């Protein structure tokens, strides 16, 4: 149900952007264990950004930053922790360019700062913040990689020139060689990645 008569026609969560220090293990868990298909990759000298489909049009995405140490942790759901660093931004899904431009105008009409439309190739986005300072994005797929067979050789969608081993396995073999194990925690654990890059037992 719409909050106002002139509604924004949301189509779900375009992507929830999280942060990982180990993209290879992330591919092995999200694609291999959760069966959330790796559907597109981006890369710059500063970061990788990989997207996993959770429903048609809806993805969970991860950043892996190059040469940047991140304090990692694990915590039970619902337990507050002041160093929570795994969340980057939430992107909500829109139908098309017209819907994006209407939202852009709506934000401005309410006195909210918003970027110009950014063209990422396979998606177009605007960026803004909520009243809590949470980074938000609204996007629409110009080339929707979800809800259809994945072509791991399509360079429009798989743009990382040096993909992590798990992504190379998917491109070359169509399957992962192995997945990763995870463990429940009952308290906050800091620095969850040791020198081997594996979660502690």
Backbone as CSV, one residue per row, in Angstrom:
resi,resn,N_x,N_y,N_z,CA_x,CA_y,CA_z,C_x,C_y,C_z
1,UNK,0.850,-1.182,0.000,0.000,0.000,0.000,0.894,1.244,0.000
2,UNK,0.560,2.180,-0.841,1.360,3.395,-0.977,1.137,4.342,0.190
3,UNK,2.181,5.058,0.558,2.086,6.027,1.658,1.434,7.321,1.198
4,UNK,1.538,7.638,-0.095,0.955,8.868,-0.635,0.319,8.550,-1.983
5,UNK,-0.618,9.413,-2.458,-1.260,9.152,-3.753,-0.269,9.123,-4.914
6,UNK,0.695,10.026,-4.929,1.714,10.066,-5.984,2.880,9.196,-5.546
7,UNK,2.712,7.891,-5.628,3.629,6.970,-4.979,4.888,6.699,-5.794
8,UNK,5.908,6.252,-5.092,7.105,5.674,-5.704,6.811,4.186,-5.870
9,UNK,7.002,3.648,-7.048,6.662,2.248,-7.314,7.878,1.352,-7.057
10,UNK,8.133,1.065,-5.782,9.255,0.205,-5.409,9.016,-1.216,-5.927
11,UNK,10.102,-1.900,-6.314,10.038,-3.273,-6.797,10.911,-4.196,-5.961
12,UNK,11.104,-3.862,-4.692,11.920,-4.689,-3.816,13.266,-4.044,-3.548
13,UNK,14.164,-4.821,-2.969,15.518,-4.356,-2.666,16.397,-4.662,-3.871
14,UNK,16.896,-3.626,-4.530,17.789,-3.822,-5.675,19.052,-4.530,-5.196
15,UNK,19.732,-3.930,-4.221,20.818,-4.638,-3.545,21.083,-4.061,-2.163
16,UNK,21.411,-4.948,-1.259,21.914,-4.598,0.055,23.426,-4.741,-0.038
17,UNK,24.159,-3.657,0.192,25.605,-3.666,0.012,26.307,-3.881,1.350
18,UNK,26.979,-5.000,1.469,27.712,-5.371,2.668,29.204,-5.338,2.364
19,UNK,30.040,-5.608,3.346,31.489,-5.533,3.197,32.102,-6.854,3.627
20,UNK,33.071,-7.354,2.843,33.794,-8.575,3.180,35.292,-8.358,3.016
21,UNK,36.115,-8.968,3.871,37.554,-8.948,3.643,38.007,-10.106,2.750
22,UNK,37.093,-11.014,2.367,37.450,-12.217,1.605,36.357,-12.530,0.595
23,UNK,36.478,-11.964,-0.622,35.452,-12.159,-1.643,35.384,-13.601,-2.114
24,UNK,36.520,-14.282,-2.186,36.507,-15.674,-2.636,35.652,-16.536,-1.707
25,UNK,35.869,-16.424,-0.399,35.065,-17.185,0.557,33.604,-16.751,0.499
26,UNK,33.356,-15.470,0.232,31.987,-14.964,0.133,31.256,-15.586,-1.051
27,UNK,31.936,-15.709,-2.197,31.333,-16.392,-3.355,31.039,-17.844,-3.006
28,UNK,31.980,-18.498,-2.345,31.797,-19.917,-2.004,30.632,-20.114,-1.039
29,UNK,30.391,-19.129,-0.146,29.272,-19.261,0.786,27.954,-18.858,0.134
30,UNK,27.871,-17.648,-0.423,26.594,-17.160,-0.952,26.150,-17.942,-2.192
31,UNK,27.051,-18.187,-3.132,26.695,-18.949,-4.329,26.658,-20.445,-4.037
32,UNK,27.702,-20.942,-3.365,27.834,-22.378,-3.169,26.971,-22.956,-2.077
33,UNK,26.863,-22.263,-0.937,26.103,-22.786,0.201,24.651,-22.310,0.160
34,UNK,24.440,-20.993,-0.005,23.085,-20.443,0.028,22.355,-20.557,-1.308
35,UNK,23.085,-20.911,-2.391,22.488,-21.021,-3.725,21.926,-19.687,-4.207
36,UNK,22.536,-18.586,-3.755,22.214,-17.255,-4.264,23.227,-16.985,-5.376
37,UNK,22.791,-17.146,-6.611,23.722,-17.141,-7.741,24.510,-15.841,-7.861
38,UNK,25.815,-15.966,-8.134,26.630,-14.812,-8.496,26.171,-14.380,-9.878
39,UNK,25.624,-13.149,-9.987,25.050,-12.725,-11.265,25.791,-11.578,-11.930
40,UNK,26.634,-10.862,-11.211,27.423,-9.809,-11.853,28.559,-9.380,-10.930
41,UNK,29.633,-8.866,-11.539,30.793,-8.388,-10.780,31.262,-7.048,-11.341
42,UNK,31.749,-6.210,-10.461,32.407,-4.952,-10.820,33.769,-4.940,-10.155
43,UNK,34.708,-4.217,-10.737,36.010,-4.065,-10.083,36.646,-2.758,-10.507
44,UNK,37.306,-2.116,-9.561,38.144,-0.949,-9.819,39.460,-1.229,-9.107
45,UNK,40.473,-0.394,-9.284,41.697,-0.608,-8.501,41.455,-0.537,-6.989
46,UNK,40.375,0.112,-6.550,40.108,0.293,-5.129,39.237,-0.788,-4.509
47,UNK,38.390,-1.443,-5.304,37.463,-2.413,-4.721,36.917,-3.375,-5.766
48,UNK,36.401,-4.504,-5.257,35.542,-5.408,-6.015,34.125,-5.218,-5.478
49,UNK,33.108,-5.457,-6.334,31.710,-5.364,-5.914,30.960,-6.486,-6.635
50,UNK,30.579,-7.551,-5.895,29.944,-8.734,-6.467,28.498,-8.828,-5.991
51,UNK,27.588,-9.249,-6.889,26.155,-9.286,-6.632,25.630,-10.722,-6.680
52,UNK,24.813,-11.087,-5.676,24.230,-12.429,-5.577,22.705,-12.310,-5.612
53,UNK,22.054,-13.066,-6.509,20.604,-12.982,-6.676,19.873,-13.719,-5.552
54,UNK,18.936,-13.013,-4.904,18.084,-13.647,-3.894,16.638,-13.747,-4.364
55,UNK,16.281,-13.019,-5.400,14.980,-13.098,-6.071,15.121,-12.305,-7.361
56,UNK,14.248,-12.534,-8.347,14.363,-11.738,-9.574,14.372,-10.239,-9.270
57,UNK,15.407,-9.568,-9.733,15.560,-8.134,-9.516,16.167,-7.750,-8.188
58,UNK,16.356,-8.699,-7.277,16.798,-8.404,-5.916,18.104,-9.142,-5.610
59,UNK,19.090,-8.411,-5.097,20.398,-9.003,-4.857,20.970,-8.559,-3.511
60,UNK,21.928,-9.355,-3.024,22.797,-8.964,-1.926,24.176,-8.794,-2.549
61,UNK,24.819,-7.669,-2.282,26.097,-7.368,-2.905,27.159,-7.150,-1.832
62,UNK,28.404,-7.439,-2.183,29.510,-7.257,-1.245,30.610,-6.425,-1.875
63,UNK,31.183,-5.531,-1.063,32.416,-4.835,-1.406,33.588,-5.573,-0.767
64,UNK,34.690,-5.684,-1.499,35.981,-6.093,-0.944,36.953,-4.981,-1.325
65,UNK,37.476,-4.253,-0.318,38.342,-3.111,-0.575,39.795,-3.558,-0.702
66,UNK,40.506,-2.978,-1.658,41.909,-3.334,-1.904,42.830,-2.586,-0.947
67,UNK,43.743,-3.316,-0.313,44.761,-2.696,0.524,44.207,-1.932,1.713
68,UNK,43.026,-2.284,2.172,42.390,-1.582,3.287,42.087,-2.582,4.389
69,UNK,42.746,-2.420,5.550,42.443,-3.305,6.668,41.093,-2.912,7.260
70,UNK,40.243,-3.900,7.465,38.948,-3.678,8.105,38.888,-4.489,9.384
71,UNK,38.399,-3.893,10.436,38.178,-4.640,11.680,36.977,-5.550,11.462
72,UNK,37.181,-6.854,11.568,36.089,-7.801,11.359,35.565,-8.292,12.698
73,UNK,34.337,-8.768,12.693,33.728,-9.265,13.915,32.593,-10.207,13.538
74,UNK,32.144,-10.940,14.502,30.933,-11.752,14.369,30.118,-11.517,15.626
75,UNK,28.806,-11.443,15.467,27.952,-11.206,16.626,26.604,-11.872,16.408
76,UNK,25.924,-12.229,17.477,24.572,-12.758,17.327,23.620,-11.671,16.819
77,UNK,22.579,-12.073,16.092,21.579,-11.122,15.616,20.933,-10.407,16.794
78,UNK,20.718,-9.110,16.647,20.030,-8.340,17.668,20.892,-7.880,18.820
79,UNK,22.187,-8.192,18.772,23.095,-7.753,19.834,23.835,-6.510,19.340
80,UNK,23.692,-5.369,20.020,24.358,-4.152,19.555,25.875,-4.242,19.720
81,UNK,26.571,-3.617,18.782,28.037,-3.589,18.838,28.495,-2.312,18.149
82,UNK,29.275,-1.496,18.830,29.589,-0.164,18.318,30.559,-0.152,17.142
83,UNK,31.150,-1.267,16.821,32.070,-1.306,15.688,31.467,-2.005,14.478
84,UNK,30.154,-2.063,14.403,29.497,-2.744,13.278,29.960,-2.120,11.963
85,UNK,30.687,-2.901,11.151,31.303,-2.360,9.934,30.974,-3.167,8.692
86,UNK,30.056,-4.112,8.764,29.806,-4.978,7.618,28.794,-4.397,6.641
87,UNK,28.041,-3.396,7.037,27.014,-2.805,6.189,27.588,-1.613,5.445
88,UNK,27.288,-1.494,4.135,27.742,-0.341,3.362,26.566,0.550,2.970
89,UNK,25.613,0.031,2.187,24.426,0.816,1.822,23.312,-0.116,1.371
90,UNK,22.099,0.408,1.324,20.929,-0.319,0.848,20.455,0.325,-0.441
91,UNK,20.317,-0.483,-1.499,19.780,0.006,-2.762,18.420,-0.619,-3.004
92,UNK,17.412,0.230,-3.268,16.060,-0.256,-3.538,15.800,-0.227,-5.029
93,UNK,15.006,-1.198,-5.496,14.812,-1.451,-6.918,13.640,-0.651,-7.478
94,UNK,13.864,0.010,-8.610,12.819,0.714,-9.342,12.673,0.094,-10.733
95,UNK,11.576,0.432,-11.406,11.249,-0.209,-12.680,12.074,0.306,-13.853
96,UNK,12.327,1.616,-13.896,12.933,2.178,-15.099,13.459,3.591,-14.829
97,UNK,13.961,4.227,-15.888,14.547,5.560,-15.779,13.517,6.593,-15.326
98,UNK,12.287,6.475,-15.832,11.243,7.426,-15.447,10.997,7.377,-13.939
99,UNK,10.920,6.159,-13.388,10.709,6.021,-11.944,11.886,6.610,-11.165
100,UNK,13.099,6.424,-11.683,14.292,6.969,-11.025,14.251,8.497,-11.028
101,UNK,13.895,9.082,-12.165,13.851,10.538,-12.265,12.723,11.125,-11.412
102,UNK,11.589,10.418,-11.329,10.498,10.902,-10.479,10.909,10.877,-9.009
103,UNK,11.617,9.818,-8.582,12.098,9.776,-7.200,13.114,10.883,-6.954
104,UNK,14.000,11.110,-7.916,14.994,12.177,-7.803,14.292,13.511,-7.551
105,UNK,13.256,13.801,-8.350,12.511,15.053,-8.199,11.779,15.086,-6.861
106,UNK,11.241,13.961,-6.444,10.516,13.888,-5.169,11.444,14.201,-4.003
107,UNK,12.638,13.603,-4.000,13.608,13.864,-2.939,13.943,15.349,-2.876
108,UNK,14.213,15.950,-4.032,14.548,17.377,-4.068,13.384,18.233,-3.561
109,UNK,12.151,17.828,-3.920,10.985,18.617,-3.496,10.795,18.576,-1.982
110,UNK,11.351,17.566,-1.320,11.274,17.458,0.137,12.526,18.012,0.820
111,UNK,13.388,18.672,0.043,14.589,19.273,0.625,15.697,18.287,0.924
112,UNK,15.669,17.115,0.277,16.695,16.092,0.510,17.779,16.187,-0.549
113,UNK,19.036,16.158,-0.127,20.143,16.154,-1.078,20.216,14.797,-1.769
114,UNK,20.502,14.817,-3.071,20.560,13.593,-3.868,21.544,13.822,-5.007
115,UNK,22.253,12.762,-5.392,23.206,12.862,-6.501,22.462,12.943,-7.828
116,UNK,23.183,13.306,-8.872,22.674,13.119,-10.225,22.597,11.620,-10.487
117,UNK,21.964,11.230,-11.592,21.902,9.816,-11.974,23.298,9.347,-12.363
118,UNK,23.721,8.220,-11.768,25.030,7.626,-12.049,24.813,6.379,-12.916
119,UNK,25.505,6.315,-14.040,25.399,5.170,-14.951,26.505,4.179,-14.642
120,UNK,26.132,2.999,-14.132,27.093,1.948,-13.811,27.177,0.889,-14.914
121,UNK,26.598,1.153,-16.057,26.601,0.174,-17.141,25.356,-0.689,-17.097
122,UNK,25.333,-1.674,-16.213,24.175,-2.566,-16.137,23.097,-2.066,-15.177
123,UNK,23.364,-0.962,-14.462,22.338,-0.346,-13.618,22.578,1.150,-13.562
124,UNK,21.500,1.887,-13.298,21.562,3.339,-13.133,20.995,3.675,-11.768
125,UNK,21.634,4.629,-11.079,21.344,4.855,-9.666,21.384,6.322,-9.289
126,UNK,20.684,6.620,-8.182,20.870,7.870,-7.461,21.204,7.510,-6.017
127,UNK,21.929,8.397,-5.336,22.372,8.152,-3.965,21.904,9.286,-3.053
128,UNK,21.490,8.911,-1.839,21.020,9.876,-0.857,21.133,9.219,0.521
129,UNK,20.812,9.957,1.563,20.869,9.417,2.932,19.497,9.556,3.584
130,UNK,19.228,8.671,4.543,18.017,8.852,5.341,18.343,9.773,6.511
131,UNK,17.352,10.013,7.376,17.537,10.935,8.496,18.539,10.436,9.525
132,UNK,18.883,9.140,9.498,19.873,8.578,10.419,21.278,8.580,9.838
133,UNK,21.416,9.083,8.610,22.716,9.067,7.949,23.012,7.758,7.250
134,UNK,22.008,6.873,7.131,22.221,5.597,6.437,22.276,5.855,4.936
135,UNK,23.327,5.360,4.295,23.502,5.542,2.857,22.475,4.706,2.097
136,UNK,21.703,5.377,1.248,20.683,4.720,0.439,20.947,4.969,-1.039
137,UNK,20.457,4.059,-1.857,20.573,4.140,-3.306,19.247,3.675,-3.877
138,UNK,18.825,4.250,-4.975,17.691,3.734,-5.748,18.238,3.404,-7.129
139,UNK,17.910,2.218,-7.642,18.507,1.730,-8.882,17.467,1.037,-9.743
140,UNK,17.768,0.977,-11.027,17.022,0.086,-11.913,18.025,-0.628,-12.812
141,UNK,17.710,-1.883,-13.135,18.605,-2.692,-13.970,18.436,-2.286,-15.431
142,UNK,19.474,-1.754,-16.073,19.419,-1.526,-17.519,19.681,-2.836,-18.258
143,UNK,20.404,-3.735,-17.619,20.626,-5.097,-18.112,20.464,-6.003,-16.896
144,UNK,19.260,-6.546,-16.700,18.939,-7.294,-15.487,19.563,-8.686,-15.540
145,UNK,20.524,-8.973,-14.636,21.172,-10.285,-14.658,20.416,-11.338,-13.857
146,UNK,19.323,-10.954,-13.209,18.599,-11.870,-12.331,17.439,-12.529,-13.079
147,UNK,16.962,-13.668,-12.567,15.793,-14.322,-13.130,16.005,-14.965,-14.482
148,UNK,17.255,-15.220,-14.861,17.571,-15.855,-16.141,18.901,-16.587,-16.005
149,UNK,19.232,-17.470,-16.975,20.528,-18.162,-16.891,21.695,-17.169,-16.875
150,UNK,22.728,-17.519,-16.124,23.910,-16.659,-16.009,24.937,-17.047,-17.066
151,UNK,25.507,-16.038,-17.730,26.607,-16.250,-18.663,27.845,-15.611,-18.046
152,UNK,28.690,-16.438,-17.426,29.854,-15.913,-16.714,30.924,-15.343,-17.644
153,UNK,30.735,-15.511,-18.963,31.686,-14.928,-19.916,31.207,-13.569,-20.436
154,UNK,30.027,-13.109,-20.016,29.485,-11.828,-20.472,30.208,-10.693,-19.746
155,UNK,31.104,-10.029,-20.457,31.934,-8.996,-19.841,31.157,-7.734,-19.483
156,UNK,29.922,-7.592,-19.995,29.095,-6.456,-19.576,28.690,-6.622,-18.116
157,UNK,28.548,-7.876,-17.673,28.114,-8.162,-16.309,29.252,-8.639,-15.416
158,UNK,30.233,-9.295,-15.984,31.363,-9.810,-15.200,32.606,-9.034,-15.609
159,UNK,32.740,-7.856,-14.993,33.735,-6.877,-15.418,35.006,-6.896,-14.594
160,UNK,35.109,-7.775,-13.603,36.334,-7.843,-12.808,37.419,-8.496,-13.665
161,UNK,38.477,-7.748,-14.043,39.508,-8.331,-14.905,40.371,-9.381,-14.206
162,UNK,40.351,-9.386,-12.880,41.124,-10.347,-12.099,40.216,-10.936,-11.018
163,UNK,39.228,-11.760,-11.424,38.240,-12.237,-10.453,38.850,-13.166,-9.418
164,UNK,38.188,-13.256,-8.269,38.629,-14.168,-7.221,38.546,-15.603,-7.752
165,UNK,39.284,-16.555,-7.164,39.288,-17.932,-7.665,37.896,-18.538,-7.815
166,UNK,36.992,-18.266,-6.885,35.648,-18.845,-6.978,34.924,-18.362,-8.236
167,UNK,35.060,-17.094,-8.583,34.421,-16.572,-9.794,35.059,-17.168,-11.045
168,UNK,36.379,-17.377,-11.012,37.045,-18.037,-12.151,36.537,-19.470,-12.310
169,UNK,36.349,-20.171,-11.191,35.821,-21.543,-11.260,34.441,-21.566,-11.909
170,UNK,33.585,-20.592,-11.539,32.254,-20.536,-12.137,32.339,-20.257,-13.633
171,UNK,33.229,-19.349,-14.038,33.376,-19.020,-15.458,33.929,-20.210,-16.238
172,UNK,34.919,-20.904,-15.680,35.599,-21.958,-16.424,34.936,-23.326,-16.304
173,UNK,34.304,-23.608,-15.138,33.749,-24.947,-14.905,32.244,-24.952,-14.694
174,UNK,31.653,-23.793,-14.380,30.228,-23.723,-14.110,29.835,-24.121,-12.700
175,UNK,30.801,-24.573,-11.895,30.560,-24.972,-10.512,31.755,-24.550,-9.659
176,UNK,31.533,-24.530,-8.336,32.616,-24.234,-7.406,33.344,-25.518,-7.025
177,UNK,34.665,-25.438,-6.842,35.454,-26.582,-6.383,35.109,-26.951,-4.950
178,UNK,34.833,-25.935,-4.124,34.492,-26.183,-2.724,33.742,-24.983,-2.167
179,UNK,33.115,-25.170,-1.006,32.434,-24.091,-0.304,33.164,-23.838,1.015
180,UNK,32.595,-23.019,1.879,33.203,-22.722,3.174,32.238,-23.082,4.294
181,UNK,32.781,-23.394,5.457,31.966,-23.658,6.644,31.837,-22.375,7.458
182,UNK,30.739,-22.269,8.209,30.546,-21.138,9.124,30.131,-21.673,10.484
183,UNK,30.190,-20.811,11.507,29.883,-21.220,12.875,29.012,-20.178,13.555
184,UNK,28.090,-20.620,14.402,27.304,-19.706,15.220,28.179,-19.128,16.323
185,UNK,27.821,-17.937,16.779,28.509,-17.342,17.930,27.459,-16.956,18.955
186,UNK,27.850,-16.931,20.227,26.910,-16.522,21.269,27.364,-15.242,21.968
187,UNK,28.406,-14.634,21.426,28.899,-13.359,21.939,29.657,-12.668,20.808
188,UNK,29.963,-11.389,21.006,30.726,-10.656,19.998,32.144,-11.210,19.933
189,UNK,32.616,-11.493,18.723,33.992,-11.946,18.499,34.639,-10.962,17.542
190,UNK,35.717,-10.326,17.965,36.406,-9.368,17.110,37.503,-10.072,16.320
191,UNK,37.898,-9.449,15.192,38.950,-9.974,14.317,38.688,-11.421,13.923
192,UNK,37.555,-11.661,13.279,37.164,-13.039,12.978,38.040,-13.692,11.914
193,UNK,38.726,-12.897,11.087,39.609,-13.481,10.078,41.037,-13.496,10.610
194,UNK,41.600,-14.701,10.740,42.996,-14.795,11.188,43.901,-14.750,9.963
195,UNK,45.160,-15.089,10.111,46.109,-14.969,9.002,45.798,-15.911,7.850
196,UNK,45.038,-16.971,8.083,44.700,-17.896,6.997,43.452,-17.442,6.246
197,UNK,42.769,-16.402,6.754,41.564,-15.941,6.106,40.352,-16.786,6.397
198,UNK,40.447,-17.683,7.351,39.333,-18.567,7.680,38.683,-18.134,8.989
199,UNK,37.380,-18.365,9.094,36.693,-18.094,10.348,37.217,-19.004,11.440
200,UNK,37.310,-18.524,12.681,37.782,-19.384,13.771,36.756,-20.467,14.072
201,UNK,37.226,-21.603,14.571,36.331,-22.709,14.930,35.686,-22.459,16.263
